[in-house]
Amino acid sequence: MAEHDLLVILDFGAQYSMLIARRVREANVYCEILPYNTPAETLKSRNVKGIILSGGPNSVYDKDAPHPDPSIWQLGIPILGICYGMQIIAKELKGDVKKGHKHEYGKAELEIDDPENIFAGIPKKIKCWMSHGDSVSKLPQGFKIIGHTENTPAAAIGSEDQKIYGVQFHPEVVHTPQGSEIIKNFLYIVCGIKPTWTTEHYIETACRELKAKIGKEKILCALSGGVDSTTVAALVHKALGNQLTCMFIDQGFMRKDEAKKIKELCSRHFKIHIVYIDASERFFGKLKGIVDPEQKRKIIGTEFIRVFEEEAIKLGEIPYLAQGTLYPDVIESAVPSKVTTAHTIKTHHNVGGLPKDIKFKLIEPLRKLFKDEVRALGKDLGVPDDIIMRQPFPGPGLAIRIIGEVTPERVKILQEVDDIIGSEIKRAGFYKKLWQSFGVLLPIRTVGVMGDKRTYLNTIAVRAVTSVDAMTADWARLPYDLLETISNRIVNECPEVNRVVYDISSKPPSTIEWE
Ligand code: XMP
């Protein structure tokens, strides 16, 4: 099968590359991020129609400054260098780069000198975002300046004949409002790529590939109820119908009615064969007396795998397992970021995150997609809105929001509380604006008074945060009225609770979840 037109981003610094990839995908063009030193031969063997050299934290004068394979310049594939990528162009094609003593950082006004190619249809003067120390001081042969700012005479350069362009500013960030248009110009005009990377196209190709790969064999999918695993199930089901079996393991600490909803969604809505496993007793048994957060997480993760393996055997011969791995996970393992943290903050447990030596052959139909592309795909496949727009929910579920021992009684309290918080946040129109909003059941009781009587009951902490990637987060400034409604409803409707507090810590130094 012919490979889709491909735009390759050579990665000189992970954070920039990911943003560029987002912009390219938004322009309906398929792209992949590859390491900066990917051999030209590899690029030649794929259907590469354009290359973007990303920005990065280095100076071309650094001792181990990263360089691309020198043969990429001869491939005849159009190239756009961004920031460091542009300096690499100048340096390698025998222009020059001047070492900067001052760093130019922030907004600047770009004046366009050549309103063609990457600047076609762009106003003469635009705002752009600069962040660089060095700048291009001598142009390579055949290049001309196509844009300048007050401080940077060569803010954009290009060679129409060689189809190589460089911009010193960052078109991928929102602070360059016309940035997306400039990237589109490079893709459509310079590279001649057509914007054909759409969800319909993706569904069609993925179904064809799944059919070819799986044939008449059976395939299993571990459902969590989140957008990724549900979308995988819907996609595989569309391609392979009843060759798919979904397994849902109820650990006992899902949200209120969640297990019931998932069962209904699969069996009624999608007519997918679902095996529901109530493993709650087993999980509660293992967690008896356990209060240490890491121990809890490890027990839940290990037990999940055990249950999964035992139950999968009962289903007979199923060679394949479908998983909801996304593109950012793929990049993380393929292009390791230079900075790695040595400490384990939390041991993550992901439903479907099974060990590598598992006997199944893994199928990952979402491994090319970003989260918002998965949402669009899920929507087209008929996954209901409340799953598509769902806030992230951790694999260990409510168990890591119950500080102290996890018991069925305590889960029940938190399920009610969580339901109230969720519905009030939605009613007030905050659900989609927040990264997460939830309740935490604390291991302390406090004194209260209800009617004329003294009470000695549980305390709930409400946590609501804004974030873009969960790496950092800020506590949400929710309106007092909303907090009041949430608090009132919790103490009135949950007889086990007499106090509600609001968590006003950001991440770092706190984390989003309490355990
Ligand atoms: P923290 O608490 O580390 O959480 O700030 C960052 C994000 O990760 C989610 N989270 C998990 N997700 N399995 C998951 O699938 C886990 O074990 C897990 N632990 C935390 C958390 O909800 C937040 O969005």
Residues whose N, C-alpha, C, O or C-beta is under 5 A from the ligand:
A	BS01	XMP	T347 H348 H349 N350 P392 F393 P394 G395 P396 A470 T511 I512 E513
